[in-house]
Amino acid sequence: MPTDTSQVLHTIHTASNDILSGYDTMVERAEPEILPIIEDLQRMHRHHATQLENWLERFSETGVDDDSFRGTVNQAVVTIRD
């Protein structure tokens, strides 16, 4: 587990981006009655990701490449469950 503050922020930002990948796919495929809930969750996670990016900027870093294979898995799971 990373202990460097900027590395911890990158780890959390990566997780947020991976979650957003799943929500982005859900929004595209959601039934109308559940779409507002998914959009609210998507907005919340996007806000968190933006806050993490702001913190990374304080360390003169960016979160541009903060994503992982898990984001692709999240998208696939959403598609398969649909």
Gaussian input, Z-matrix of N, CA and C with variables (Angstrom, degrees):
# hf/3-21g

backbone

0 1
 N
 C     1     B1
 C     2     B2     1     A1
 N     3     B3     2     A2     1     D1
 C     4     B4     3     A3     2     D2
 C     5     B5     4     A4     3     D3
 N     6     B6     5     A5     4     D4
 C     7     B7     6     A6     5     D5
 C     8     B8     7     A7     6     D6
 N     9     B9     8     A8     7     D7
 C    10    B10     9     A9     8     D8
 C    11    B11    10    A10     9     D9
 N    12    B12    11    A11    10    D10
 C    13    B13    12    A12    11    D11
 C    14    B14    13    A13    12    D12
 N    15    B15    14    A14    13    D13
 C    16    B16    15    A15    14    D14
 C    17    B17    16    A16    15    D15
 N    18    B18    17    A17    16    D16
 C    19    B19    18    A18    17    D17
 C    20    B20    19    A19    18    D18
 N    21    B21    20    A20    19    D19
 C    22    B22    21    A21    20    D20
 C    23    B23    22    A22    21    D21
 N    24    B24    23    A23    22    D22
 C    25    B25    24    A24    23    D23
 C    26    B26    25    A25    24    D24
 N    27    B27    26    A26    25    D25
 C    28    B28    27    A27    26    D26
 C    29    B29    28    A28    27    D27
 N    30    B30    29    A29    28    D28
 C    31    B31    30    A30    29    D29
 C    32    B32    31    A31    30    D30
 N    33    B33    32    A32    31    D31
 C    34    B34    33    A33    32    D32
 C    35    B35    34    A34    33    D33
 N    36    B36    35    A35    34    D34
 C    37    B37    36    A36    35    D35
 C    38    B38    37    A37    36    D36
 N    39    B39    38    A38    37    D37
 C    40    B40    39    A39    38    D38
 C    41    B41    40    A40    39    D39
 N    42    B42    41    A41    40    D40
 C    43    B43    42    A42    41    D41
 C    44    B44    43    A43    42    D42
 N    45    B45    44    A44    43    D43
 C    46    B46    45    A45    44    D44
 C    47    B47    46    A46    45    D45
 N    48    B48    47    A47    46    D46
 C    49    B49    48    A48    47    D47
 C    50    B50    49    A49    48    D48
 N    51    B51    50    A50    49    D49
 C    52    B52    51    A51    50    D50
 C    53    B53    52    A52    51    D51
 N    54    B54    53    A53    52    D52
 C    55    B55    54    A54    53    D53
 C    56    B56    55    A55    54    D54
 N    57    B57    56    A56    55    D55
 C    58    B58    57    A57    56    D56
 C    59    B59    58    A58    57    D57
 N    60    B60    59    A59    58    D58
 C    61    B61    60    A60    59    D59
 C    62    B62    61    A61    60    D60
 N    63    B63    62    A62    61    D61
 C    64    B64    63    A63    62    D62
 C    65    B65    64    A64    63    D63
 N    66    B66    65    A65    64    D64
 C    67    B67    66    A66    65    D65
 C    68    B68    67    A67    66    D66
 N    69    B69    68    A68    67    D67
 C    70    B70    69    A69    68    D68
 C    71    B71    70    A70    69    D69
 N    72    B72    71    A71    70    D70
 C    73    B73    72    A72    71    D71
 C    74    B74    73    A73    72    D72
 N    75    B75    74    A74    73    D73
 C    76    B76    75    A75    74    D74
 C    77    B77    76    A76    75    D75
 N    78    B78    77    A77    76    D76
 C    79    B79    78    A78    77    D77
 C    80    B80    79    A79    78    D78
 N    81    B81    80    A80    79    D79
 C    82    B82    81    A81    80    D80
 C    83    B83    82    A82    81    D81
 N    84    B84    83    A83    82    D82
 C    85    B85    84    A84    83    D83
 C    86    B86    85    A85    84    D84
 N    87    B87    86    A86    85    D85
 C    88    B88    87    A87    86    D86
 C    89    B89    88    A88    87    D87
 N    90    B90    89    A89    88    D88
 C    91    B91    90    A90    89    D89
 C    92    B92    91    A91    90    D90
 N    93    B93    92    A92    91    D91
 C    94    B94    93    A93    92    D92
 C    95    B95    94    A94    93    D93
 N    96    B96    95    A95    94    D94
 C    97    B97    96    A96    95    D95
 C    98    B98    97    A97    96    D96
 N    99    B99    98    A98    97    D97
 C   100   B100    99    A99    98    D98
 C   101   B101   100   A100    99    D99
 N   102   B102   101   A101   100   D100
 C   103   B103   102   A102   101   D101
 C   104   B104   103   A103   102   D102
 N   105   B105   104   A104   103   D103
 C   106   B106   105   A105   104   D104
 C   107   B107   106   A106   105   D105
 N   108   B108   107   A107   106   D106
 C   109   B109   108   A108   107   D107
 C   110   B110   109   A109   108   D108
 N   111   B111   110   A110   109   D109
 C   112   B112   111   A111   110   D110
 C   113   B113   112   A112   111   D111
 N   114   B114   113   A113   112   D112
 C   115   B115   114   A114   113   D113
 C   116   B116   115   A115   114   D114
 N   117   B117   116   A116   115   D115
 C   118   B118   117   A117   116   D116
 C   119   B119   118   A118   117   D117
 N   120   B120   119   A119   118   D118
 C   121   B121   120   A120   119   D119
 C   122   B122   121   A121   120   D120
 N   123   B123   122   A122   121   D121
 C   124   B124   123   A123   122   D122
 C   125   B125   124   A124   123   D123
 N   126   B126   125   A125   124   D124
 C   127   B127   126   A126   125   D125
 C   128   B128   127   A127   126   D126
 N   129   B129   128   A128   127   D127
 C   130   B130   129   A129   128   D128
 C   131   B131   130   A130   129   D129
 N   132   B132   131   A131   130   D130
 C   133   B133   132   A132   131   D131
 C   134   B134   133   A133   132   D132
 N   135   B135   134   A134   133   D133
 C   136   B136   135   A135   134   D134
 C   137   B137   136   A136   135   D135
 N   138   B138   137   A137   136   D136
 C   139   B139   138   A138   137   D137
 C   140   B140   139   A139   138   D138
 N   141   B141   140   A140   139   D139
 C   142   B142   141   A141   140   D140
 C   143   B143   142   A142   141   D141
 N   144   B144   143   A143   142   D142
 C   145   B145   144   A144   143   D143
 C   146   B146   145   A145   144   D144
 N   147   B147   146   A146   145   D145
 C   148   B148   147   A147   146   D146
 C   149   B149   148   A148   147   D147
 N   150   B150   149   A149   148   D148
 C   151   B151   150   A150   149   D149
 C   152   B152   151   A151   150   D150
 N   153   B153   152   A152   151   D151
 C   154   B154   153   A153   152   D152
 C   155   B155   154   A154   153   D153
 N   156   B156   155   A155   154   D154
 C   157   B157   156   A156   155   D155
 C   158   B158   157   A157   156   D156
 N   159   B159   158   A158   157   D157
 C   160   B160   159   A159   158   D158
 C   161   B161   160   A160   159   D159
 N   162   B162   161   A161   160   D160
 C   163   B163   162   A162   161   D161
 C   164   B164   163   A163   162   D162
 N   165   B165   164   A164   163   D163
 C   166   B166   165   A165   164   D164
 C   167   B167   166   A166   165   D165
 N   168   B168   167   A167   166   D166
 C   169   B169   168   A168   167   D167
 C   170   B170   169   A169   168   D168
 N   171   B171   170   A170   169   D169
 C   172   B172   171   A171   170   D170
 C   173   B173   172   A172   171   D171
 N   174   B174   173   A173   172   D172
 C   175   B175   174   A174   173   D173
 C   176   B176   175   A175   174   D174
 N   177   B177   176   A176   175   D175
 C   178   B178   177   A177   176   D176
 C   179   B179   178   A178   177   D177
 N   180   B180   179   A179   178   D178
 C   181   B181   180   A180   179   D179
 C   182   B182   181   A181   180   D180
 N   183   B183   182   A182   181   D181
 C   184   B184   183   A183   182   D182
 C   185   B185   184   A184   183   D183
 N   186   B186   185   A185   184   D184
 C   187   B187   186   A186   185   D185
 C   188   B188   187   A187   186   D186
 N   189   B189   188   A188   187   D187
 C   190   B190   189   A189   188   D188
 C   191   B191   190   A190   189   D189
 N   192   B192   191   A191   190   D190
 C   193   B193   192   A192   191   D191
 C   194   B194   193   A193   192   D192
 N   195   B195   194   A194   193   D193
 C   196   B196   195   A195   194   D194
 C   197   B197   196   A196   195   D195
 N   198   B198   197   A197   196   D196
 C   199   B199   198   A198   197   D197
 C   200   B200   199   A199   198   D198
 N   201   B201   200   A200   199   D199
 C   202   B202   201   A201   200   D200
 C   203   B203   202   A202   201   D201
 N   204   B204   203   A203   202   D202
 C   205   B205   204   A204   203   D203
 C   206   B206   205   A205   204   D204
 N   207   B207   206   A206   205   D205
 C   208   B208   207   A207   206   D206
 C   209   B209   208   A208   207   D207
 N   210   B210   209   A209   208   D208
 C   211   B211   210   A210   209   D209
 C   212   B212   211   A211   210   D210
 N   213   B213   212   A212   211   D211
 C   214   B214   213   A213   212   D212
 C   215   B215   214   A214   213   D213
 N   216   B216   215   A215   214   D214
 C   217   B217   216   A216   215   D215
 C   218   B218   217   A217   216   D216
 N   219   B219   218   A218   217   D217
 C   220   B220   219   A219   218   D218
 C   221   B221   220   A220   219   D219
 N   222   B222   221   A221   220   D220
 C   223   B223   222   A222   221   D221
 C   224   B224   223   A223   222   D222
 N   225   B225   224   A224   223   D223
 C   226   B226   225   A225   224   D224
 C   227   B227   226   A226   225   D225
 N   228   B228   227   A227   226   D226
 C   229   B229   228   A228   227   D227
 C   230   B230   229   A229   228   D228
 N   231   B231   230   A230   229   D229
 C   232   B232   231   A231   230   D230
 C   233   B233   232   A232   231   D231
 N   234   B234   233   A233   232   D232
 C   235   B235   234   A234   233   D233
 C   236   B236   235   A235   234   D234
 N   237   B237   236   A236   235   D235
 C   238   B238   237   A237   236   D236
 C   239   B239   238   A238   237   D237
 N   240   B240   239   A239   238   D238
 C   241   B241   240   A240   239   D239
 C   242   B242   241   A241   240   D240
 N   243   B243   242   A242   241   D241
 C   244   B244   243   A243   242   D242
 C   245   B245   244   A244   243   D243

   B1=1.4463
   B2=1.5239
   B3=1.3379
   B4=1.4706
   B5=1.5242
   B6=1.3066
   B7=1.4602
   B8=1.5242
   B9=1.3164
   B10=1.4529
   B11=1.5355
   B12=1.3134
   B13=1.4673
   B14=1.5155
   B15=1.3252
   B16=1.4635
   B17=1.5228
   B18=1.3178
   B19=1.4648
   B20=1.5310
   B21=1.3181
   B22=1.4683
   B23=1.5334
   B24=1.3296
   B25=1.4704
   B26=1.5290
   B27=1.3293
   B28=1.4751
   B29=1.5345
   B30=1.3141
   B31=1.4682
   B32=1.5287
   B33=1.3182
   B34=1.4669
   B35=1.5264
   B36=1.3310
   B37=1.4681
   B38=1.5242
   B39=1.3195
   B40=1.4607
   B41=1.5248
   B42=1.3178
   B43=1.4715
   B44=1.5289
   B45=1.3206
   B46=1.4662
   B47=1.5202
   B48=1.3198
   B49=1.4631
   B50=1.5223
   B51=1.3127
   B52=1.4655
   B53=1.5321
   B54=1.3155
   B55=1.4654
   B56=1.5292
   B57=1.3225
   B58=1.4613
   B59=1.5254
   B60=1.3109
   B61=1.4668
   B62=1.5202
   B63=1.3185
   B64=1.4625
   B65=1.5152
   B66=1.3328
   B67=1.4622
   B68=1.5275
   B69=1.3293
   B70=1.4637
   B71=1.5245
   B72=1.3227
   B73=1.4664
   B74=1.5252
   B75=1.3321
   B76=1.4701
   B77=1.5207
   B78=1.3257
   B79=1.4639
   B80=1.5276
   B81=1.3175
   B82=1.4614
   B83=1.5280
   B84=1.3273
   B85=1.4550
   B86=1.5262
   B87=1.3162
   B88=1.4688
   B89=1.5256
   B90=1.3127
   B91=1.4588
   B92=1.5363
   B93=1.3184
   B94=1.4797
   B95=1.5352
   B96=1.3282
   B97=1.4631
   B98=1.5268
   B99=1.3114
   B100=1.4692
   B101=1.5324
   B102=1.3144
   B103=1.4661
   B104=1.5285
   B105=1.3367
   B106=1.4722
   B107=1.5339
   B108=1.3057
   B109=1.4662
   B110=1.5256
   B111=1.3196
   B112=1.4675
   B113=1.5267
   B114=1.3189
   B115=1.4706
   B116=1.5245
   B117=1.3371
   B118=1.4688
   B119=1.5305
   B120=1.3168
   B121=1.4699
   B122=1.5325
   B123=1.3229
   B124=1.4636
   B125=1.5376
   B126=1.3262
   B127=1.4739
   B128=1.5258
   B129=1.3216
   B130=1.4580
   B131=1.5368
   B132=1.3266
   B133=1.4648
   B134=1.5231
   B135=1.3336
   B136=1.4572
   B137=1.5340
   B138=1.3361
   B139=1.4697
   B140=1.5325
   B141=1.3195
   B142=1.4665
   B143=1.5267
   B144=1.3271
   B145=1.4656
   B146=1.5323
   B147=1.3224
   B148=1.4640
   B149=1.5283
   B150=1.3179
   B151=1.4612
   B152=1.5306
   B153=1.3174
   B154=1.4701
   B155=1.5232
   B156=1.3307
   B157=1.4663
   B158=1.5230
   B159=1.3310
   B160=1.4641
   B161=1.5232
   B162=1.3161
   B163=1.4682
   B164=1.5198
   B165=1.3280
   B166=1.4649
   B167=1.5226
   B168=1.3314
   B169=1.4648
   B170=1.5183
   B171=1.3197
   B172=1.4663
   B173=1.5279
   B174=1.3428
   B175=1.4673
   B176=1.5291
   B177=1.3361
   B178=1.4748
   B179=1.5147
   B180=1.3266
   B181=1.4592
   B182=1.5230
   B183=1.3367
   B184=1.4601
   B185=1.5221
   B186=1.3016
   B187=1.4574
   B188=1.5165
   B189=1.3202
   B190=1.4686
   B191=1.5217
   B192=1.2951
   B193=1.4651
   B194=1.5256
   B195=1.3142
   B196=1.4624
   B197=1.5332
   B198=1.3040
   B199=1.4589
   B200=1.5141
   B201=1.3173
   B202=1.4549
   B203=1.5196
   B204=1.2913
   B205=1.4585
   B206=1.5295
   B207=1.3009
   B208=1.4685
   B209=1.5324
   B210=1.3287
   B211=1.4571
   B212=1.5128
   B213=1.3264
   B214=1.4600
   B215=1.5207
   B216=1.3121
   B217=1.4684
   B218=1.5316
   B219=1.3464
   B220=1.4652
   B221=1.5240
   B222=1.3221
   B223=1.4587
   B224=1.5261
   B225=1.3158
   B226=1.4654
   B227=1.5299
   B228=1.3084
   B229=1.4694
   B230=1.5218
   B231=1.3090
   B232=1.4658
   B233=1.5238
   B234=1.3185
   B235=1.4638
   B236=1.5164
   B237=1.3146
   B238=1.4544
   B239=1.5263
   B240=1.3197
   B241=1.4712
   B242=1.5175
   B243=1.3123
   B244=1.4675
   B245=1.5072
   A1=108.88
   A2=116.09
   A3=118.30
   A4=111.79
   A5=115.51
   A6=120.01
   A7=111.70
   A8=118.37
   A9=122.45
   A10=108.24
   A11=117.14
   A12=121.36
   A13=112.42
   A14=117.86
   A15=119.52
   A16=110.75
   A17=117.59
   A18=120.45
   A19=110.99
   A20=116.24
   A21=120.30
   A22=109.59
   A23=116.66
   A24=119.97
   A25=111.30
   A26=116.68
   A27=119.94
   A28=110.80
   A29=116.85
   A30=120.83
   A31=110.94
   A32=116.27
   A33=120.64
   A34=110.36
   A35=116.82
   A36=120.73
   A37=110.68
   A38=117.01
   A39=121.03
   A40=110.43
   A41=116.38
   A42=120.21
   A43=110.81
   A44=117.41
   A45=120.68
   A46=111.06
   A47=116.99
   A48=120.24
   A49=111.52
   A50=117.14
   A51=120.61
   A52=110.50
   A53=116.19
   A54=120.73
   A55=109.62
   A56=116.78
   A57=120.55
   A58=112.10
   A59=117.44
   A60=120.39
   A61=110.49
   A62=116.28
   A63=120.43
   A64=111.59
   A65=117.42
   A66=120.29
   A67=111.69
   A68=117.65
   A69=120.16
   A70=110.77
   A71=115.97
   A72=120.14
   A73=110.77
   A74=116.85
   A75=120.09
   A76=111.53
   A77=117.18
   A78=120.64
   A79=110.21
   A80=116.81
   A81=120.92
   A82=112.23
   A83=117.50
   A84=121.41
   A85=114.99
   A86=117.31
   A87=121.24
   A88=112.69
   A89=114.20
   A90=121.46
   A91=107.80
   A92=117.32
   A93=120.38
   A94=114.30
   A95=117.74
   A96=118.97
   A97=113.29
   A98=118.06
   A99=120.21
   A100=112.24
   A101=117.38
   A102=121.90
   A103=113.46
   A104=121.10
   A105=119.39
   A106=113.38
   A107=117.57
   A108=121.25
   A109=110.12
   A110=115.73
   A111=120.21
   A112=110.18
   A113=117.50
   A114=120.16
   A115=111.11
   A116=117.54
   A117=120.45
   A118=111.01
   A119=116.46
   A120=120.51
   A121=110.74
   A122=116.25
   A123=120.76
   A124=110.25
   A125=116.82
   A126=120.72
   A127=111.26
   A128=116.56
   A129=121.00
   A130=110.38
   A131=116.57
   A132=119.30
   A133=111.73
   A134=118.03
   A135=120.38
   A136=109.71
   A137=116.38
   A138=120.79
   A139=110.20
   A140=116.71
   A141=120.02
   A142=110.81
   A143=116.91
   A144=120.79
   A145=110.39
   A146=116.74
   A147=120.81
   A148=110.89
   A149=116.82
   A150=120.07
   A151=110.73
   A152=116.79
   A153=120.16
   A154=110.66
   A155=117.22
   A156=120.46
   A157=110.49
   A158=116.86
   A159=120.25
   A160=111.43
   A161=116.59
   A162=119.75
   A163=111.04
   A164=117.28
   A165=119.91
   A166=111.27
   A167=116.74
   A168=120.42
   A169=111.62
   A170=117.14
   A171=120.36
   A172=111.47
   A173=115.82
   A174=121.08
   A175=110.49
   A176=116.27
   A177=122.87
   A178=111.53
   A179=115.94
   A180=121.43
   A181=108.81
   A182=114.77
   A183=119.82
   A184=108.71
   A185=115.27
   A186=120.67
   A187=111.59
   A188=116.91
   A189=122.06
   A190=112.19
   A191=118.33
   A192=121.38
   A193=113.59
   A194=116.82
   A195=120.45
   A196=110.85
   A197=115.40
   A198=122.17
   A199=106.70
   A200=116.31
   A201=118.97
   A202=109.89
   A203=115.16
   A204=122.08
   A205=110.67
   A206=116.97
   A207=121.23
   A208=111.48
   A209=117.93
   A210=121.05
   A211=111.55
   A212=116.56
   A213=121.52
   A214=110.49
   A215=116.41
   A216=121.01
   A217=109.67
   A218=117.41
   A219=120.52
   A220=110.95
   A221=116.92
   A222=120.68
   A223=110.92
   A224=116.40
   A225=120.69
   A226=111.39
   A227=117.15
   A228=120.63
   A229=110.13
   A230=116.76
   A231=120.00
   A232=110.39
   A233=116.19
   A234=120.15
   A235=111.10
   A236=118.08
   A237=121.82
   A238=110.74
   A239=117.32
   A240=120.63
   A241=112.27
   A242=116.53
   A243=120.63
   A244=108.49
   D1=129.98
   D2=-178.21
   D3=-68.08
   D4=145.79
   D5=178.33
   D6=-115.25
   D7=-17.58
   D8=176.10
   D9=-67.43
   D10=130.33
   D11=-174.00
   D12=-55.24
   D13=-46.68
   D14=-178.25
   D15=-66.01
   D16=-34.91
   D17=178.53
   D18=-68.07
   D19=-38.68
   D20=176.60
   D21=-63.13
   D22=-43.59
   D23=177.50
   D24=-60.50
   D25=-41.21
   D26=177.30
   D27=-62.62
   D28=-40.81
   D29=179.64
   D30=-62.01
   D31=-45.93
   D32=179.47
   D33=-67.45
   D34=-40.23
   D35=179.53
   D36=-64.31
   D37=-38.56
   D38=176.61
   D39=-60.83
   D40=-45.21
   D41=178.59
   D42=-61.90
   D43=-41.40
   D44=178.70
   D45=-63.35
   D46=-43.25
   D47=178.92
   D48=-65.18
   D49=-37.30
   D50=177.74
   D51=-64.10
   D52=-41.80
   D53=177.59
   D54=-63.35
   D55=-42.80
   D56=179.38
   D57=-60.94
   D58=-34.36
   D59=177.34
   D60=-58.68
   D61=-41.82
   D62=177.80
   D63=-67.08
   D64=-43.32
   D65=179.69
   D66=-66.24
   D67=-37.05
   D68=177.46
   D69=-59.55
   D70=-41.57
   D71=177.72
   D72=-68.75
   D73=-40.37
   D74=179.45
   D75=-61.21
   D76=-42.17
   D77=-179.04
   D78=-59.99
   D79=-38.76
   D80=179.99
   D81=-67.27
   D82=-27.98
   D83=-171.16
   D84=-112.87
   D85=-2.18
   D86=-170.80
   D87=-71.56
   D88=147.87
   D89=171.53
   D90=-70.29
   D91=147.50
   D92=-176.05
   D93=-55.34
   D94=-34.42
   D95=-176.24
   D96=-72.71
   D97=-21.39
   D98=179.35
   D99=-105.67
   D100=-11.36
   D101=-177.29
   D102=-54.22
   D103=-44.28
   D104=-179.80
   D105=-60.08
   D106=-35.75
   D107=179.04
   D108=-67.26
   D109=-45.07
   D110=-179.83
   D111=-65.39
   D112=-40.11
   D113=178.31
   D114=-64.14
   D115=-37.33
   D116=176.37
   D117=-63.18
   D118=-45.07
   D119=178.74
   D120=-64.28
   D121=-40.75
   D122=178.11
   D123=-61.23
   D124=-46.03
   D125=178.50
   D126=-60.46
   D127=-43.13
   D128=-179.56
   D129=-60.39
   D130=-47.56
   D131=-179.10
   D132=-69.17
   D133=-34.59
   D134=176.61
   D135=-64.67
   D136=-39.49
   D137=177.02
   D138=-62.15
   D139=-44.36
   D140=178.43
   D141=-61.71
   D142=-43.03
   D143=179.61
   D144=-62.35
   D145=-39.73
   D146=178.52
   D147=-65.28
   D148=-41.51
   D149=177.11
   D150=-61.78
   D151=-41.20
   D152=178.39
   D153=-64.76
   D154=-39.47
   D155=176.78
   D156=-61.31
   D157=-40.11
   D158=177.81
   D159=-62.20
   D160=-40.76
   D161=176.94
   D162=-65.87
   D163=-39.57
   D164=178.50
   D165=-62.39
   D166=-37.47
   D167=178.28
   D168=-61.04
   D169=-30.15
   D170=177.28
   D171=-65.15
   D172=-23.07
   D173=176.65
   D174=-98.98
   D175=15.28
   D176=-178.68
   D177=57.66
   D178=40.24
   D179=178.62
   D180=-129.28
   D181=164.88
   D182=175.49
   D183=-121.86
   D184=163.64
   D185=177.36
   D186=-109.87
   D187=22.47
   D188=-173.79
   D189=-56.27
   D190=-42.98
   D191=-176.46
   D192=-97.90
   D193=17.10
   D194=-177.58
   D195=-83.59
   D196=84.14
   D197=170.37
   D198=-154.72
   D199=169.03
   D200=-176.41
   D201=-146.73
   D202=-179.44
   D203=178.15
   D204=-60.83
   D205=-27.61
   D206=-179.54
   D207=-60.13
   D208=-33.52
   D209=176.30
   D210=-62.12
   D211=-41.00
   D212=176.54
   D213=-65.43
   D214=-40.30
   D215=177.58
   D216=-62.94
   D217=-43.53
   D218=178.43
   D219=-58.24
   D220=-42.94
   D221=178.65
   D222=-63.09
   D223=-43.39
   D224=-179.41
   D225=-64.81
   D226=-42.10
   D227=179.91
   D228=-62.50
   D229=-44.05
   D230=179.20
   D231=-61.45
   D232=-42.94
   D233=-179.26
   D234=-65.79
   D235=-42.90
   D236=-179.36
   D237=-66.36
   D238=-41.57
   D239=-179.82
   D240=-68.67
   D241=-23.45
   D242=179.09
   D243=-68.61

